[in-house]
Amino acid sequence: MPRPPRAQPIDIPLHIIGRGCRGMPVLGDDDSRGHFVYLLNEVVKQYEWRVLDWVLMSNHHHLVVSLREQNLDAGMHRLHALHADQWNRRHASMGHVWMRRYSSTILDSAEYLENVMRYVAWNPVSAGLCAEPEQWKWGGCAANAGVRLGQPFHDVPLGRGVFRDVFDNDASTAESIACYRGAVLTGNADLIVRSGVEATRPPLDEIITSVDSAAITRAAKLWGYTNSEIAAHCGVNEKTVRRRKLQLASS
């Protein structure tokens, strides 16, 4: 059965996630991330996307994008295909680099958009890559927070303006930065990440195809599933889930 056409609304933000095939670290070092940033800049320029926020992790990326034309599929295909070519050449490998299709979710309410912006900003903290969101250089949080200049593809005023008072059209840059910092850079990382991930994470039957330690750990650490949720899905008790996670951590 052919896949249904993907929704590509104009001027409504989308949360896009691309994941490495079989958890491969497709963005696992600065060379890979730098090359991806170069490609993203070219794609955004070509397809005239507006990027509100972005973050590169080790085995996946997040983009918050607003479209001016219905060209998301074309742009993402080009972005992932060019990065996959470079990855395979660099690692002398062949085959798929990105897992299935990328996911895209329409952020059709202010609350939904704000939750996802917080989630994207705090993702590196939750993964243990940095202590504070604005410290991670491979993302848009620092630029939105006024800590450093943004990448050319990043529409920083649009990104930090998400948290500005909708009735205050004359807010200064300093006021917009203050609103962004107050809304994003305070709070508990785990709670913020879970608030944003709930609506966009894949179901457990896509993550865990067999009861192995790597899949269980991925479901918990990357997607925020609890031990009880994983245990119920796998038909085991929570003690077994904890043991499998410890096995991977100690291996």
C-alpha positions in Angstrom: 0.0 0.0 0.0 1.5 3.4 -0.9 2.2 5.8 1.9 -0.3 8.7 2.4 1.1 12.1 1.3 2.8 13.9 4.1 1.1 17.1 5.5 3.2 20.1 4.5 1.3 23.2 5.9 2.5 26.7 5.0 3.6 29.0 7.8 2.8 26.5 10.6 5.8 25.1 12.4 6.8 21.5 12.1 8.9 19.3 14.4 11.1 17.1 12.3 13.2 14.2 13.6 15.7 12.2 11.6 17.2 9.1 13.2 20.2 7.1 12.3 19.5 3.6 11.0 19.9 1.0 13.8 20.9 3.7 16.2 24.1 4.5 14.2 25.9 7.6 15.4 25.4 9.4 12.1 26.1 12.7 13.8 28.5 11.3 16.4 31.5 13.6 16.0 32.2 17.2 15.1 33.2 16.4 11.5 29.8 14.7 10.9 27.9 17.5 12.6 29.9 20.2 10.8 29.1 18.6 7.4 25.4 18.3 8.3 25.3 22.0 9.3 26.9 22.9 6.0 24.3 20.8 4.1 21.4 22.2 6.2 22.5 25.8 5.4 22.4 24.9 1.6 19.0 23.2 1.9 17.4 25.9 3.9 18.6 28.5 1.4 17.5 26.5 -1.6 14.0 25.7 -0.3 13.5 28.9 1.7 12.7 27.2 5.0 12.5 29.2 8.2 14.3 27.4 11.1 13.1 28.3 14.5 15.3 25.9 16.4 17.5 22.9 15.7 19.8 20.4 17.6 22.2 17.7 16.5 22.7 14.8 18.8 24.8 11.7 18.2 22.3 9.4 16.4 19.5 11.8 15.5 18.6 15.4 14.9 15.6 17.7 15.6 14.5 20.7 13.5 11.7 23.1 14.1 10.8 24.5 10.6 8.2 26.7 9.0 7.6 26.2 5.3 6.9 28.8 2.6 6.2 26.2 0.0 5.2 22.5 0.1 8.8 21.3 -0.3 9.6 19.5 2.9 9.9 16.1 1.3 12.2 17.4 -1.4 14.4 19.3 1.1 14.7 16.4 3.6 15.4 13.9 0.9 18.3 16.1 -0.4 19.6 16.8 3.1 19.6 13.1 4.2 20.8 11.7 0.9 23.9 14.1 0.7 24.8 13.4 4.3 24.4 9.6 3.8 26.7 9.8 0.8 29.4 11.5 2.8 28.9 9.1 5.8 29.3 6.0 3.5 32.4 7.4 1.8 34.0 8.4 5.1 33.3 5.0 6.7 33.9 2.9 3.6 30.4 1.5 3.9 27.2 1.0 1.9 23.5 0.9 2.6 21.0 2.9 4.5 22.2 5.5 6.9 18.9 7.1 8.1 16.1 5.0 9.7 12.9 4.8 7.6 11.3 8.1 6.8 12.0 11.1 8.9 9.1 12.1 11.2 7.3 15.4 11.0 4.6 16.7 13.4 2.5 19.8 13.0 2.8 22.2 15.9 -0.6 23.7 15.5 -1.0 25.4 18.9 1.1 27.9 20.8 1.4 25.5 23.8 2.5 22.6 21.6 5.2 24.7 19.9 6.5 26.0 23.2 6.8 22.5 24.7 8.7 21.3 21.6 11.0 24.3 21.7 11.8 23.5 25.3 12.3 19.8 24.5 14.7 20.5 21.6 16.7 22.9 23.7 17.1 20.5 26.7 17.7 17.4 24.6 21.5 17.6 24.9 21.3 18.1 28.7 19.0 15.0 29.1 21.5 13.0 27.1 24.4 14.1 29.3 26.2 16.0 26.5 26.3 19.3 28.5 25.2 20.8 31.8 23.0 23.7 30.4 21.1 24.0 27.1 23.0 27.1 25.9 26.3 25.3 26.3 25.7 22.9 23.4 27.2 24.4 20.2 25.4 22.0 17.9 21.9 23.6 18.4 20.0 26.8 18.2 19.4 27.4 21.9 22.5 29.6 22.5 21.5 31.9 19.6 17.9 32.1 20.7 19.1 32.9 24.2 21.4 35.7 22.9 24.6 33.9 24.0 26.1 33.6 20.6 25.4 34.3 16.9 23.2 31.9 15.1 24.0 29.8 12.1 23.1 31.4 8.7 20.1 29.1 8.3 18.7 29.8 11.7 15.9 32.5 11.9 16.9 33.6 15.4 14.3 36.4 15.8 11.5 34.0 14.8 12.8 31.3 17.2 13.2 33.5 20.3 10.0 35.3 19.5 7.9 32.1 20.1 7.8 33.0 23.8 7.2 36.8 23.4 3.8 38.2 24.5 1.6 37.9 21.4 0.2 41.3 22.1 3.6 43.0 22.3 4.5 43.4 18.6 7.1 46.2 19.5 9.1 44.1 21.9 12.8 44.8 21.6 15.5 42.2 21.0 16.5 42.4 24.7 12.9 41.8 25.7 12.5 38.8 23.3 15.7 37.3 24.7 14.5 37.7 28.3 11.2 36.0 27.4 13.0 33.1 25.8 15.5 32.7 28.6 12.7 32.8 31.2 10.6 30.3 29.4 13.3 27.8 28.3 16.4 28.0 30.4 14.6 27.5 33.8 13.0 24.3 35.0 13.7 20.6 35.3 15.4 18.9 32.3 13.6 15.6 32.7 10.1 17.2 33.0 10.8 19.5 30.1 12.0 16.8 27.8 9.1 14.5 28.7 6.6 17.3 28.1 7.8 17.8 24.6 8.5 14.2 23.6 5.1 12.6 24.5 3.4 13.7 21.3 6.3 13.0 18.9 7.9 9.8 20.1 7.4 6.6 18.1 5.3 3.8 19.6 7.1 1.1 21.6 6.5 -1.5 18.9 8.6 0.5 16.5 11.5 0.9 19.0 11.5 -2.5 20.7 11.3 -5.4 18.2 12.9 -7.8 20.5 13.6 -7.8 24.3 17.2 -6.8 24.1 19.2 -4.3 26.3 20.0 -1.8 23.6 16.4 -1.4 22.5 15.1 -1.1 26.1 17.7 1.5 26.9 17.0 3.4 23.7 13.2 3.5 24.6 14.0 4.8 28.1 16.8 7.3 27.5 16.0 8.6 24.0 12.2 8.6 24.1 11.4 8.9 27.8 9.4 5.7 28.3 9.2 4.5 31.9 10.2 1.1 33.2 6.6 0.2 33.8 5.6 1.1 30.2 8.5 -0.9 28.8 7.7 -3.9 31.0 4.1 -3.9 30.0 4.9 -3.8 26.4 7.5 -6.6 26.6 5.5 -8.8 28.9 8.2 -8.8 31.6 8.4 -7.3 35.1 10.1 -4.0 35.9 13.0 -5.8 37.6 13.9 -7.4 34.2 13.8 -4.0 32.5 16.2 -2.5 35.1 18.5 -5.5 34.8 18.7 -5.2 31.0 19.5 -1.5 31.2 22.3 -2.2 33.7 23.7 -5.0 31.5 24.2 -2.5 28.7 25.6 0.2 30.9 28.2 -2.2 32.3 29.2 -3.8 28.9 
